[in-house]
């Protein structure tokens, strides 16, 4: 119930709606908490019976664990240990978590865990029409690899898929960029960032996404 409420609550100053959260995903939006509970149950079942996916709840605990609240979920998909390849996907963060430093740290910890396990390749794929996801991938240090045309049928419509990746040889420099961004010294007394993550990761990218405006990604 709390997670469902997190997705349906509006955030002051945010232009993200409930429909926006689910627009480019193969499921949702959900009309009621029972439908949402059924969906989550199916995710949990797949996580215990299939080797290709692992889903994680994103919880904000603060200083008091008793006040912890779920604010989204994220997953590892297409897990291929023998090839050393793994994908992050189904990134579904509530409006209250989107575009925050905490969300950036969630992605950093997911990526850090992958390379600490010895994986060689970390993938990000999204609907090519989802420019927000494409901007996020590039900001987070994923290099653009191309568009797979007519890749899927999703919600009755064609989906072209944009591919991005980080490989193991890029991780040390990218990890240093994340640490510099997340360092307390990078934020002033009001919490405003001094150096954007994009300014730190862009020089490390092997290829930029040509479908994105440079002005839009520089500020993130």
N, C-alpha and C positions, 0 to 999 in steps of 0.2 A: 504493500500500500504506500509506504513512504517513497519508494522509488518511482512509482506511478505518479504520485503527487509532484515529485521533483520535475518530471517531464511536463506536467500540465501547468505548473505555476509560471506566471510571467515574472520577468525580472525588470525592474525599473531601468530604463535606458537601453534595454535590449530590443532588437528588432527580430529576434528569433522566436518563432511560434512553435506550438506543438507539432504542427504539420511539417515545419522546416526540419525538425529533428529527424523525422522518418522519411522525408521526401525521396531520398536517393537510396534507401535501403530496401531490401526485398520484402520486408514486412512493415506493418504499421501504416498510419497511426492507429492506436487502439482506442475504441470508444469507451471502454470501461475497464475497471481493475481486474475483473474476472478474465477477460480476453487477454489482458497483459500477463496475468498469472499463468495462464495456459501456455503462452509463448515462452515465458521464463522456465517453466517446467520442462518444455521440450529442449531448451538450451542445456539445462542441467543434465538431462538424460543423454544428450549427444556427447557431453563432456566426459561422461563416465563409460560410454559404450563405444566411442570412436577415438581413433588415435590422431585424427587430422586436426582437431580443434580443442582449445582450452579457453573457457570464458572466465572473466574476473569481474567482480563487483568493485566499483570505485566508491570508497567510503571516506567521508570527511569526519575525522574523530576530534580534532581540536585538542584541548588540554584535558578534557573529561570524556573518557570512552563511553560513558553512559549517554552522552548527547550525540553520539556518532550517527550520521545520516547517510544513506546511500544516495549518490548523485549521478550514477551512470554505470556503464559497463564497457568492457573492451576485451579483445580476444587475441589469441594466437591462432592462426589458421594455416592450412597447407603445410603441416609440420613434416619435414623430410629430413630426419637426423642423418641418414646415410649420405645425402647430398649436402648437408649443412645449410639448408635453406628453410626459412620460416617467414610467415607473413603476419603483420598486424592488421586486424580488420574488425568490422562491425563496431567501429568506434562510435559509441552512442552516449554522449555526454549531455547532461541536462543543461538548460540555458544558464543556470547559476554557475556552472563550472566552465562553460565555453569561454575562450579568449582570456583565460586567467593564467597566472604563473603556476598555480597548482596543476592545471591541465598539462602544461609544458613538462612539469616534473613527473607526472604520470607517464608520459611518453618516454621521457629520459630513462626512468627506472625499467620500463618494459624493454627498451633497446639495450640497456646495460646488461640486463639479465640474459638476453639472447647471446650477446658476444662473450659474456663470462662462461656460458655453457659450451662455447667453442663453435657456434654456428658461423658460417662464412658469408651468409647473405640474409638480409632482412628486407622484406618487401612491403610496399604499400600500393594497393590498387584501389581505384574508385571509379564511379560513374564519370565519364569524361565531361558530362554537363555539370558536375558538382565542383564548381570553381573554388568554393570554400575549402573543400577537401584537398584540392590540388595546391592551393596556396599553403595550406597547413603542412602538406608533405614537404614542399620545398623549404618552408621556414624551418622545419624540424631536421633538415639536412639530408632528405632523400633526393637523389638525383633522378631527373626525368629520363625515362627509357623509351617512351613512345605510346601510341594509341593503338589498341587492338580493336579494329572496326567490327561491328556486328558480332560482338563477343557473346552477348547473352540476350535473352528475352526476360525483362523484369517488369512485373506488374502490367503485363500485356504490351509493353513497349520495347523497342530496340534499346540496347545499352552498348555503347562503345566504352571501352575500359582504358583508363590512363594508368600506366605502370611507372613505379618509382622504386628505387632501392638504395640501401646502404650496404657496402661490403666491408669485410673485416679489416682490410688494409686502411680504410677510411676512418674507422672507429676511434683510434687514439686522438686524432686531431679534432674529431667531432665531439668526443667526450670532453676535451679541454674547452671547447666552445660552450657546451652546456654548463660546465662548472663555472665558467666566467660569467655567464648570463645569470645563473641562479645564485651566485654569491651575493650576500647581503650588501656588499659594497657597490653593487651595480644598481641599487635602488636608493632614491633620496628619502628624506624623512616622511614624505607623503606616499611613498610606495611607487613612485613613478620610476620607470626603468631609465637608465642612462644610456646603455647600449642595447639595441634591439637584438633579439636572437637572429633575425635574418641577416643583420650586418656581420654577425660572427660566422654564420654557416654558409652564406653565399659564396665566399672565396673557396670553400672546400668542395663545392658541387662539381661533379664531372660533366654535368649538362643541365641547363636551365629549361624550364617548361616554356616553350614559345607561345603558349596560349594565355599566359598571365601578363598583366601589366606590371612593369617594374615599379611604378609608383605605389601600387597597392601592397606589394610584398616587402618593400623597403621599411615600412613603418611597423611591421609586426615583430 
